[in-house]
Amino acid sequence: MKNILITGGAGFIGSHVVRLFVNKYPEYNIINLDKLTYAGNLANLKDIENKPNYKFIKADICDFDNIMKIFSNEKIDGVLHLAAESHVDRSIKDPFTFAQTNVMGTLSLLQAAKHHWEGNYEGKLFYHISTDEVYGALNFDNTLFTENTSYDPHSPYSASKASSDHFVRAFHDTYGLPVVITNCSNNYGPYQFPEKLIPLFLNNIRNNKPLPVYGKGENVRDWLFVEDHARAIDLIFHKCKIGDTYNIGGFNEWKNIDLIKVMIRTADRILGRKEGESEKLITYVKDRAGHDLRYAIDSTKLKTELCWEPSLQFEEGIEKTIKWYLENQDWVDNITSGDYEKYYKEMYGNR
C-alpha cells in the first residue's frame, strides 16, 4: 500500500485531486495535509471524508519539525505538493507570506522527503504543482509557453513559485531526489474560492453587484477545467519521467472581457433574465500592477508522451461550472460570510 501525502488538499485544485485519488485508488492511503487558511475548506470533501483510505491532518508546511513527524508517522511514499498562496493581488500587498509559504514551505517538504527516504528512492516521488505564471508574459502572436521557456516572473506570487520550482530541481540535481514539476494554466470549476474571477463574477451577477474588470479586459488567459487538471496530475504521477517537467494547458485562450460576457449570457439564461442583461454590471477599474498581457500553454509534450488532452470543450465546462455555483449557493454564502473559518477555529483552534 502506498501512503500519499497531498498538501493543500482542502483547496480548490487540491480537493479535486484528493477526491480522484481516494475514489480511484482504494489501495492507497491518502493523507490530506492543509493549514486551513482562508482558501482551505473541508466542505469541499464532504463526500469522501469518511472513506477508510482517507485521513486529514491540519498542519503548516512551514513547520519543519511537524512535517518530519508526519513523514515518519505516516510512512510517506509520495508527495503531491499543491499547498500554496496563489492570489496575485494578495501577493502584491503581502509578498512576505508568499515567500514564506511557497518557498520555505516547499523547502521544508523537500528536506523532509530527502531525510526520510534516505536515498532509497525506489517507488518514491515528489510531485510539485506549479503555474504558467513563472514564464512571464506572451505577446499577441502564436507563441506558447513550452517546457523550455525561460523563467521571467513578474509578480511576487509568480516569483515565489519560480523560486520553489528551482528548489525542487536543485534537490533532484544535488541529492537525486525523484521529482517531477508541472506548470498549469488557469483552472476553473466547482469549489474555487470566490475571490477568483469566475466564482467572484458569478456571485456578483447573482446579486447584481459590479463586475470589476482590470484595464480594458484585454488580458488573455488559457483556461483548463479543474477535473481535467486532476486527471493529468494522476497520469503524470504514475507515468512521468523522473526529473522532467510537463506543461498542462487547456488549448483554450480567452480575453478576460470575452470570457466575462460568455459568463453573463449563460448566467442570465440560467437565472431567467434577459440575455446580456447583466452586462450593465461591468465596471472597468485601474489595471493591476505588473499585469501580464497573455498566458498560453503548449501541452504538446504531455499529449504526445502520455496521451493526455482535455476532456471537455470550454462551452461545456463553463456551463457545468456556472450551474454548479448557482445551484450551490449555500457553499458560496458560507465562504463569503466567513462562517467556515469560524467553524474551523472552533474545531482546531490556531494549531
C-alpha positions as CSV (number, residue, x, y, z in Angstrom):
1,M,0.0,0.0,0.0
2,K,1.3,3.5,-0.9
3,N,1.0,6.4,1.5
4,I,0.5,9.5,-0.5
5,L,0.7,13.0,1.1
6,I,-1.3,15.6,-0.7
7,T,-0.6,19.2,0.5
8,G,-3.3,21.8,0.1
9,G,-5.9,19.2,-0.3
10,A,-8.7,21.3,1.1
11,G,-8.2,23.9,-1.5
12,F,-9.7,24.3,-5.0
13,I,-7.4,22.1,-7.1
14,G,-6.2,20.0,-4.2
15,S,-9.7,18.9,-3.2
16,H,-10.3,17.6,-6.7
17,V,-7.0,15.7,-6.7
18,V,-7.8,14.2,-3.2
19,R,-11.2,13.1,-4.3
20,L,-9.9,11.5,-7.5
21,F,-7.1,9.6,-5.7
22,V,-9.3,8.4,-2.8
23,N,-12.0,7.1,-5.1
24,K,-9.8,5.7,-7.8
25,Y,-7.1,4.1,-5.6
26,P,-8.6,2.3,-2.6
27,E,-5.3,0.5,-2.1
28,Y,-3.6,3.9,-1.4
29,N,-3.7,5.8,1.9
30,I,-4.4,9.4,1.1
31,I,-3.2,11.9,3.7
32,N,-4.6,15.4,3.1
33,L,-2.4,18.0,4.8
34,D,-3.8,21.5,4.9
35,K,-3.3,24.5,7.1
36,L,-6.9,25.6,6.6
37,T,-6.1,29.2,5.7
38,Y,-8.9,31.3,4.2
39,A,-8.7,29.3,1.0
40,G,-8.9,25.8,2.6
41,N,-12.4,24.4,3.2
42,L,-13.1,20.8,4.2
43,A,-16.7,21.2,2.9
44,N,-15.1,20.6,-0.5
45,L,-14.5,17.0,0.6
46,K,-17.7,16.1,2.4
47,D,-18.4,13.3,0.0
48,I,-15.2,11.4,0.8
49,E,-14.4,12.4,4.4
50,N,-15.4,9.0,5.9
51,K,-13.6,6.8,3.3
52,P,-11.3,4.3,5.0
53,N,-8.3,5.3,2.9
54,Y,-8.6,9.0,3.7
55,K,-7.1,11.0,6.5
56,F,-7.0,14.7,7.2
57,I,-4.1,16.4,9.1
58,K,-4.2,20.1,9.9
59,A,-0.7,21.3,9.7
60,D,1.6,24.1,8.3
61,I,4.1,23.0,5.6
62,C,6.5,25.6,7.1
63,D,6.6,23.8,10.4
64,F,9.5,21.6,9.6
65,D,9.6,19.6,12.8
66,N,5.9,18.7,12.5
67,I,6.4,17.8,8.8
68,M,9.3,15.5,9.8
69,K,7.0,13.8,12.3
70,I,4.2,13.4,9.7
71,F,6.6,11.8,7.2
72,S,7.7,9.4,9.9
73,N,4.3,8.5,11.4
74,E,2.6,8.1,8.1
75,K,5.5,6.4,6.2
76,I,5.1,8.7,3.3
77,D,6.0,7.2,-0.1
78,G,4.9,10.0,-2.4
79,V,4.1,13.7,-2.2
80,L,1.6,15.7,-4.4
81,H,2.5,19.3,-3.4
82,L,-0.3,21.7,-4.1
83,A,-0.3,23.9,-1.0
84,A,0.5,27.5,-2.0
85,E,-0.6,31.1,-1.7
86,S,-1.9,31.8,-5.1
87,H,-3.8,35.0,-5.4
88,V,-1.7,37.7,-7.3
89,D,-3.5,40.7,-5.7
90,R,-2.7,39.3,-2.2
91,S,0.9,38.8,-3.2
92,I,1.3,42.4,-4.2
93,K,0.0,43.5,-0.8
94,D,1.9,40.9,1.3
95,P,4.9,39.3,-0.5
96,F,6.4,38.0,2.7
97,T,3.6,35.5,3.2
98,F,4.0,34.2,-0.3
99,A,7.8,33.8,0.0
100,Q,7.3,32.0,3.4
101,T,4.7,29.6,2.2
102,N,5.6,28.9,-1.4
103,V,9.4,28.9,-1.0
104,M,10.2,27.9,2.6
105,G,7.2,25.6,2.8
106,T,8.3,23.7,-0.3
107,L,11.9,23.6,1.1
108,S,10.5,22.1,4.3
109,L,8.8,19.3,2.4
110,L,11.8,18.6,0.2
111,Q,14.1,18.3,3.1
112,A,11.7,16.0,5.0
113,A,11.4,13.8,1.9
114,K,15.1,13.6,1.4
115,H,15.7,12.8,5.1
116,H,13.0,10.1,5.4
117,W,13.7,8.4,2.1
118,E,17.4,8.4,2.8
119,G,18.5,7.8,-0.7
120,N,16.2,4.8,-1.0
121,Y,14.2,6.4,-3.8
122,E,12.7,3.3,-5.4
123,G,8.9,3.9,-5.8
124,K,9.1,7.4,-4.3
125,L,8.1,10.7,-6.0
126,F,7.9,14.3,-5.0
127,Y,5.4,15.9,-7.4
128,H,5.4,19.7,-7.4
129,I,2.4,21.5,-8.9
130,S,3.4,25.0,-10.3
131,T,1.9,27.6,-12.6
132,D,2.3,29.1,-16.0
133,E,2.9,32.5,-14.5
134,V,6.6,31.6,-13.8
135,Y,7.2,32.1,-17.5
136,G,6.2,35.7,-17.6
137,A,4.0,37.0,-20.4
138,L,3.5,36.5,-24.1
139,N,2.6,38.9,-26.9
140,F,-0.5,38.6,-29.1
141,D,1.1,36.2,-31.5
142,N,1.1,32.4,-32.0
143,T,3.8,31.7,-29.4
144,L,3.1,29.5,-26.5
145,F,4.9,28.6,-23.2
146,T,6.8,25.3,-23.6
147,E,8.7,23.3,-21.0
148,N,11.9,25.0,-22.3
149,T,10.6,28.6,-22.0
150,S,12.9,30.7,-19.8
151,Y,11.5,31.9,-16.4
152,D,10.5,35.5,-16.3
153,P,8.2,36.1,-13.3
154,H,6.5,39.5,-12.9
155,S,4.6,39.3,-9.6
156,P,5.6,38.4,-6.1
157,Y,3.3,35.3,-6.5
158,S,5.0,34.1,-9.7
159,A,8.4,34.9,-8.3
160,S,7.8,32.8,-5.2
161,K,6.5,29.9,-7.4
162,A,9.5,30.2,-9.7
163,S,11.8,30.0,-6.7
164,S,10.1,26.9,-5.4
165,D,10.4,25.3,-8.8
166,H,14.2,25.9,-8.7
167,F,14.5,24.4,-5.3
168,V,12.7,21.2,-6.5
169,R,15.1,20.9,-9.4
170,A,18.1,21.6,-7.2
171,F,17.1,18.7,-4.9
172,H,16.9,16.4,-7.9
173,D,20.3,17.5,-9.3
174,T,22.1,17.7,-5.9
175,Y,20.6,14.8,-3.9
176,G,19.0,12.6,-6.6
177,L,15.5,13.2,-5.1
178,P,12.9,11.8,-7.6
179,V,10.9,14.8,-8.6
180,V,8.5,16.0,-11.3
181,I,7.1,19.5,-11.9
182,T,4.0,20.6,-13.8
183,N,3.1,24.1,-14.8
184,C,-0.6,24.6,-15.4
185,S,-2.8,27.3,-16.9
186,N,-5.8,29.0,-15.2
187,N,-8.1,26.4,-13.7
188,Y,-11.9,26.8,-13.4
189,G,-14.6,24.6,-12.0
190,P,-16.5,23.8,-8.7
191,Y,-15.2,24.6,-5.3
192,Q,-12.9,27.6,-6.3
193,F,-12.6,30.2,-3.7
194,P,-14.8,33.2,-4.6
195,E,-12.1,35.8,-4.9
196,K,-11.0,34.3,-8.2
197,L,-12.5,35.7,-11.4
198,I,-15.2,33.1,-12.4
199,P,-16.8,32.4,-9.0
200,L,-16.5,36.1,-7.9
201,F,-18.2,37.4,-11.0
202,L,-20.9,34.7,-10.9
203,N,-21.7,35.6,-7.3
204,N,-21.8,39.3,-8.3
205,I,-24.1,38.6,-11.2
206,R,-26.5,36.7,-9.0
207,N,-26.5,39.6,-6.5
208,N,-26.5,42.4,-9.1
209,K,-23.2,43.8,-7.9
210,P,-20.5,45.5,-10.1
211,L,-18.1,43.3,-12.1
212,P,-14.7,44.9,-11.7
213,V,-12.7,44.4,-14.9
214,Y,-9.0,45.3,-14.9
215,G,-7.9,47.8,-17.6
216,K,-9.9,47.1,-20.7
217,G,-10.3,43.4,-20.1
218,E,-7.9,42.5,-22.9
219,N,-5.6,40.3,-21.0
220,V,-5.6,36.7,-22.3
221,R,-5.6,33.5,-20.3
222,D,-5.7,29.8,-21.2
223,W,-8.4,28.1,-19.2
224,L,-8.4,24.4,-18.0
225,F,-11.3,22.6,-16.4
226,V,-10.1,21.5,-12.9
227,E,-11.1,17.9,-13.3
228,D,-9.1,17.6,-16.4
229,H,-6.1,19.0,-14.4
230,A,-6.7,16.4,-11.8
231,R,-6.7,13.6,-14.4
232,A,-3.4,15.0,-15.8
233,I,-1.9,15.0,-12.3
234,D,-2.9,11.4,-11.8
235,L,-1.4,10.3,-15.1
236,I,1.8,12.2,-14.6
237,F,2.2,10.9,-11.0
238,H,2.1,7.3,-12.3
239,K,3.7,7.6,-15.7
240,C,6.2,10.6,-15.7
241,K,9.8,10.6,-16.4
242,I,11.7,11.4,-13.2
243,G,13.2,14.8,-13.1
244,D,11.1,16.1,-16.0
245,T,8.7,19.0,-16.5
246,Y,5.2,18.9,-18.1
247,N,3.0,21.8,-19.1
248,I,-0.7,21.3,-18.6
249,G,-3.0,23.6,-20.6
250,G,-6.5,23.8,-22.0
251,F,-5.7,24.9,-25.6
252,N,-8.4,27.4,-24.7
253,E,-7.4,31.1,-24.8
254,W,-9.9,33.8,-23.9
255,K,-9.7,37.6,-23.4
256,N,-11.0,38.4,-20.0
257,I,-13.8,40.6,-21.3
258,D,-14.9,37.9,-23.8
259,L,-15.0,35.3,-21.0
260,I,-16.9,37.6,-18.8
261,K,-19.6,38.2,-21.5
262,V,-19.9,34.4,-22.0
263,M,-20.4,34.0,-18.3
264,I,-23.0,36.8,-18.2
265,R,-25.1,35.4,-21.1
266,T,-25.0,31.9,-19.6
267,A,-25.8,33.0,-16.0
268,D,-28.6,35.3,-17.2
269,R,-30.2,32.5,-19.1
270,I,-30.0,30.1,-16.1
271,L,-31.3,32.8,-13.8
272,G,-34.2,33.5,-16.1
273,R,-33.1,37.0,-17.0
274,K,-33.0,38.6,-20.4
275,E,-29.8,37.5,-22.2
276,G,-27.0,40.0,-21.7
277,E,-29.0,42.0,-19.1
278,S,-26.1,41.8,-16.5
279,E,-23.6,43.4,-18.9
280,K,-24.6,46.7,-17.3
281,L,-22.7,45.5,-14.2
282,I,-19.3,45.6,-16.0
283,T,-17.1,48.2,-14.4
284,Y,-13.6,48.9,-15.7
285,V,-11.1,49.6,-12.9
286,K,-7.4,50.5,-12.8
287,D,-5.2,47.7,-14.1
288,R,-3.3,45.5,-11.7
289,A,0.4,46.4,-11.2
290,G,2.6,44.2,-13.4
291,H,-0.4,42.6,-15.0
292,D,0.8,40.1,-17.6
293,L,-0.7,40.5,-21.0
294,R,-1.1,36.9,-22.1
295,Y,-0.5,33.4,-20.9
296,A,-0.8,30.3,-23.2
297,I,0.4,26.8,-22.5
298,D,1.7,24.3,-25.1
299,S,0.7,20.9,-23.8
300,T,2.0,19.0,-26.8
301,K,4.6,17.1,-24.8
302,L,2.0,15.8,-22.4
303,K,-0.3,14.8,-25.2
304,T,2.4,13.1,-27.2
305,E,4.2,11.3,-24.4
306,L,1.4,10.4,-22.0
307,C,-1.7,10.7,-24.3
308,W,-3.5,13.3,-22.2
309,E,-5.8,16.0,-23.6
310,P,-8.7,18.0,-22.1
311,S,-12.0,16.0,-22.0
312,L,-14.3,19.0,-22.1
313,Q,-14.9,21.7,-24.6
314,F,-14.9,25.1,-22.9
315,E,-18.6,25.7,-23.7
316,E,-19.5,22.5,-21.9
317,G,-17.1,23.1,-19.0
318,I,-18.2,26.7,-18.3
319,E,-21.9,25.7,-18.5
320,K,-21.2,23.0,-16.0
321,T,-19.3,25.3,-13.7
322,I,-21.9,28.1,-13.8
323,K,-24.7,25.7,-13.0
324,W,-22.7,24.3,-10.0
325,Y,-22.1,27.7,-8.4
326,L,-25.7,28.9,-9.0
327,E,-27.0,25.6,-7.5
328,N,-24.7,25.5,-4.5
329,Q,-25.3,28.9,-3.1
330,D,-25.1,27.6,0.5
331,W,-21.4,26.7,-0.2
332,V,-20.7,30.2,-1.6
333,D,-22.6,32.0,1.1
334,N,-20.8,30.0,3.8
335,I,-17.5,31.3,2.5
336,T,-18.4,34.9,1.7
337,S,-19.9,35.2,5.2
338,G,-16.7,33.8,6.8
339,D,-18.7,31.2,8.8
340,Y,-16.5,28.4,7.6
341,E,-13.4,30.0,9.1
342,K,-15.2,30.4,12.5
343,Y,-16.1,26.7,12.4
344,Y,-12.5,25.6,11.8
345,K,-11.1,27.8,14.5
346,E,-13.6,26.3,17.0
347,M,-12.7,22.8,15.8
348,Y,-8.9,23.1,15.5
349,G,-8.0,26.3,17.4
350,N,-5.0,28.0,15.9
351,R,-2.9,24.9,15.7
